[in-house]
Amino acid sequence: MALLSYEFMRRAFLAALFIAGIAPMLGVFLVIRRQSLMADTLSHVSLAGVALGFFLNLNPTFTTMVVVVVAAILLEYLRMIYSGYSEVSIAILMAGGLAVALVLMNITGGNSSVSIQSYLFGSIVTITQPQVVFLGILFVLITFLFLLFRRPMYVLTFDEESAHVEGLPVHWMSMLFNVLTGVAIAIMIPIAGALLISAIMVLPAAISMRMGKSFNAVILISVFIGLIGMLSGLTSSFYIDTPPGATITLVFIALFLIISLLKRFYSLLQRGQRKQEQR
């Protein structure tokens, strides 16, 4: 393929492979736990980390990681306080993160707004070699933790009360999961963009839940869907000259609509067959 003759595209495809494994695995737990908006919240809070990096003249990725990890811990704390109104913590953090980002951007001035705009939309084709290495390390870490804590996380995800009865440290596990999600978002933000990272995490999980009949099947299908969406979206963006993150997101949305329509058609077909058998 001609596009693989470019070094930046080879790095982009390698990054896409890692993201296709990282995002869906985390996304499935987020969707099942009804925390889909958490990814969106942390991605918005990450903008405060980026702005803080420019304000302090530090590496924005480092400051973003620190801010997002703190926000992930605070999110779990607020969720415990407002246990019956979990959306309150999301609203507080999202609004607070954007407010801090805007204030710091105004104080910093200069070209910070232009730089932060690049973090809003990201660009997988401008990824550097160190970012690819970070993604590779994160992929290995998340895969290892998933295999090691799959059963406890399964119990925690579907029934926190049962997890508590079994003696699992529910709040600590939930907080560590939030932190791991925050770290993943902080690393993927420069590549996928703050406005699109939640879609890349949630949509493969939403699609796989329409297809899989067991938890393990949903995980495997979500990773497979992630691979299809990331690679086809990246390839399409190269040939039709469109933003990679936006193209990948549109591919995921198209896959979601196609699978939903096929599922609906199959359901209607089965219903028709049952009616014929009853006659």
C-alpha positions, 0 to 999 in steps of 0.5 A, a space after each residue: 500500500 502506498 500510504 505505508 511508504 510514509 513513516 508518519 503513516 506507519 507510526 499512525 497505523 501502529 498507534 491506531 492498533 494500540 488505541 483499538 485495543 485500549 479504548 474498547 476494553 475500557 469503553 465496555 466497562 464504562 458503558 456497562 457501568 453507565 459511566 459513558 459520560 465519564 470519558 467525555 468529562 475527563 476529556 474536557 478536564 484534560 483541556 485544563 491540564 493542557 492549558 496548565 502546561 502552557 501556563 507553567 511552560 511544562 510538557 502538556 502531556 505531563 500536566 494533563 496526566 496529573 490533572 486528569 488523574 486528580 479529576 478521576 479520583 475526585 470523580 469517584 469521591 463526588 460519586 460517593 457523596 451524590 450516590 443517587 445523583 451521579 450526573 451531578 459529579 459529571 456536571 461539576 467536573 466538566 464545567 470546572 475543567 472548561 472554566 479553568 482551561 479558559 481562564 488559563 488560556 486567557 492569562 497565558 495569551 500568545 499562541 496558547 489558544 492555537 496550541 490548545 485547538 490542536 488538542 481539541 481535535 488531535 491528529 493521529 498522523 502527527 504522532 511522534 515515536 515517544 507517543 507510540 511507545 507510551 501507547 504500546 506500554 499502556 496497551 500491555 499494562 491494560 491487557 495485563 490488568 484486564 486478564 489479572 482482574 477480569 473476574 473482580 471487575 466483572 462482579 464490580 461492573 454488574 453488581 457493586 453490592 455483590 462485590 461488596 459482600 464478597 469483600 472486594 474493595 469496591 471504592 478503591 477498585 472503582 477509583 483505580 479504574 477511573 485513574 487508569 481511564 484518565 491516564 489512557 485519555 491523557 495519552 490519547 488526547 493529542 492523537 484523537 482529540 478531546 472532542 472525539 476521544 469519548 466517541 472512540 472509547 464508547 462507540 465500539 463498546 456500544 456496537 459490540 453490546 448489540 452483537 455479543 451474547 456474553 461478557 467475553 464475547 462483547 470484549 473481543 467484538 469491541 476490540 475487533 470493531 475498534 480495529 476495523 473502525 480505526 484502520 478503515 477510518 485512518 485509511 479513508 482520511 489519507 485518501 480523501 484528505 479529511 481529519 483522521 479523528 473525525 473520519 474514524 468517529 464517522 466510521 464508528 457511527 456508520 458501523 453502529 447504524 448498520 449493525 442496529 439496522 441489521 439487528 432490527 431486520 433480523 429481529 423482524 425476520 425471526 418474528 415473522 418466522 415464529 408467526 408462520 410456525 404458529 399458523 
